[in-house]
Amino acid sequence: MRLRTPLCDRLGIDLPIIQAGMGVYRGLVTTPALVAAVSEADGMGCLGGSGLTPEELRDAIRQVRALTAKPFGVDLLLPSRLAQNDGSRDAIRQEIAARYPAHRAFADSLFTRYGLTQSVIDMIHALTPELTDAQTAVVLEERVALLVVGLGDPGRVAAAARARGMLVAGLVGAVRHAHRHVAAGVDFIIAQGSEAGGHVGAVGTLPLVPQVVDAVHPCAVVAAGGIADGRGVAAALMLGAQAVWCGTAFLFAREAAIHPVHLAQLQTGRSEDFAASRIFTGKTARTFRNEVHRLWAETGLEPLGMPHQKVLMDDFLDAARRGGCLEAVSNPAGQIAGMLHATRGAAEILHSMVDQAAASLHRAAALVQTA
Ligand SMILES: Cc1cc2nc3c(=O)[nH]c(=O)nc-3n(C[C@H](O)[C@H](O)[C@H](O)COP(=O)(O)O)c2cc1C
């Protein structure tokens, strides 16, 4: 079964399904095996590159290439406002200790509560201009088919990518951001509704996608947020999107690397268990609601900005992960997880979405009465 749109032709793929880049915890989720499996199955796989060092990112790209000759993408976060200091986690930690003692005390209390020894994450840089520039340079040098800018300013890379024959997409959660990204020269927009997993805006997929389609016409739009089966794909196409960008659906792929405790949260969680908050990164992100959400709410504190809140929480999250306290670690996923239970191979997920989308579109067409 084929469900080909003009954007598929530009991307060099047969099926309008792109597996979302997921850069959580050193990019472990979107393994080269997952990315290659999706691309091999005629959709498009995408590495989540934001948590990787430039060397790790280059290595992951080359691993995908060893598994498939088909096109794939890399997703990076390029926030426009980043740390003004030297960008090292130590400098940010010192600033937090001096200026935000109550936040520091909260993070310290988490170590005590979960019986963890105080430690710092083995990673020098937070998200800084130096890191994102170096990651971008790797993606350009490797001439990956698609660069997705998940947060921030695609203007920094659009011209250089085009000169290398690559496509650039911008992920947006609001119409005004879509205008900005088109002006910055992206090839297409991914409009992500607030039901999505990971960083989210305030507008749901159903109102967001058609508004973005109208606002940026004739630029192509891909729909994201809450799409995990063929009914969602059909709905996205009906809204004017030319493809879908799915994250949570592929957390259930056997090729994804997700801890069993987190997978169990996804398999048993109801849609309302996936809550949007600024606790873990300073920007609003949807994650499985765990005890840390409640403990934070009890403090009444306002989260710090990015990267300060992320640096504050990363040390605890890293220690909790290493200490086996996965139930306290942030587990980003979208509301559609409430509908999903079984793990399957990535190709099966993709092909069942396409078959069901085609059936849904036929069913919808049959409802139309001409007389
Ligand atoms: C575990 C996880 C990690 C994510 N990490 C990133 C990321 O690093 N960069 C990014 O642009 N989006 C990230 N996202 C958002 C996805 O790219 C995508 O937009 C979202 O998953 C789509 O909504 P859905 O989860 O309902 O399919 C992440 C999402 C999840 C679930």
The ligand as an SDF file (V2000), in Angstrom:
LIG
                    3D

 31 33  0  0  0  0  0  0  0  0999 V2000
   10.9950   10.6150   24.6070 C   0  0  0  0  0  0  0  0  0  0  0  0
   10.8590   11.8540   23.7610 C   0  0  0  0  0  0  0  0  0  0  0  0
   11.9780   12.6390   23.5110 C   0  0  0  0  0  0  0  0  0  0  0  0
   11.8700   13.7470   22.6730 C   0  0  0  0  0  0  0  0  0  0  0  0
   12.9950   14.4740   22.3980 N   0  0  0  0  0  0  0  0  0  0  0  0
   12.9320   15.4510   21.4680 C   0  0  0  0  0  0  0  0  0  0  0  0
   14.1170   16.1130   21.0350 C   0  0  0  0  0  0  0  0  0  0  0  0
   15.2120   15.8310   21.5000 O   0  0  0  0  0  0  0  0  0  0  0  0
   13.9980   17.0660   20.0710 N   0  0  0  0  0  0  0  0  0  0  0  0
   12.7650   17.3870   19.5330 C   0  0  0  0  0  0  0  0  0  0  0  0
   12.7140   18.2300   18.6330 O   0  0  0  0  0  0  0  0  0  0  0  0
   11.6370   16.8040   19.9370 N   0  0  0  0  0  0  0  0  0  0  0  0
   11.7030   15.8290   20.8630 C   0  0  0  0  0  0  0  0  0  0  0  0
   10.5530   15.1830   21.2330 N   0  0  0  0  0  0  0  0  0  0  0  0
    9.2980   15.5230   20.5550 C   0  0  0  0  0  0  0  0  0  0  0  0
    9.1610   14.6410   19.3160 C   0  0  0  0  0  0  0  0  0  0  0  0
   10.1320   15.0060   18.3560 O   0  0  0  0  0  0  0  0  0  0  0  0
    7.7700   14.7680   18.6720 C   0  0  0  0  0  0  0  0  0  0  0  0
    7.5320   16.0880   18.2610 O   0  0  0  0  0  0  0  0  0  0  0  0
    6.6430   14.2760   19.5580 C   0  0  0  0  0  0  0  0  0  0  0  0
    6.9790   13.0480   20.1380 O   0  0  0  0  0  0  0  0  0  0  0  0
    5.3640   14.1230   18.7150 C   0  0  0  0  0  0  0  0  0  0  0  0
    4.2570   13.8440   19.4800 O   0  0  0  0  0  0  0  0  0  0  0  0
    3.8350   12.3500   19.9340 P   0  0  0  0  0  0  0  0  0  0  0  0
    4.7610   12.0080   21.0380 O   0  0  0  0  0  0  0  0  0  0  0  0
    2.4230   12.5130   20.3810 O   0  0  0  0  0  0  0  0  0  0  0  0
    3.9940   11.4790   18.7390 O   0  0  0  0  0  0  0  0  0  0  0  0
   10.6230   14.1020   22.0990 C   0  0  0  0  0  0  0  0  0  0  0  0
    9.4960   13.3180   22.3790 C   0  0  0  0  0  0  0  0  0  0  0  0
    9.5930   12.2110   23.1890 C   0  0  0  0  0  0  0  0  0  0  0  0
    8.3600   11.3780   23.4470 C   0  0  0  0  0  0  0  0  0  0  0  0
  1  2  1  0
  2  3  1  0
  2 30  2  0
  3  4  2  0
  4  5  1  0
  4 28  1  0
  5  6  2  0
  6  7  1  0
  6 13  1  0
  7  8  2  0
  7  9  1  0
  9 10  1  0
 10 11  2  0
 10 12  1  0
 12 13  2  0
 13 14  1  0
 14 15  1  0
 14 28  1  0
 15 16  1  0
 16 17  1  0
 16 18  1  0
 18 19  1  0
 18 20  1  0
 20 21  1  0
 20 22  1  0
 22 23  1  0
 23 24  1  0
 24 25  2  0
 24 26  1  0
 24 27  1  0
 28 29  2  0
 29 30  1  0
 30 31  1  0
M  END
$$$$
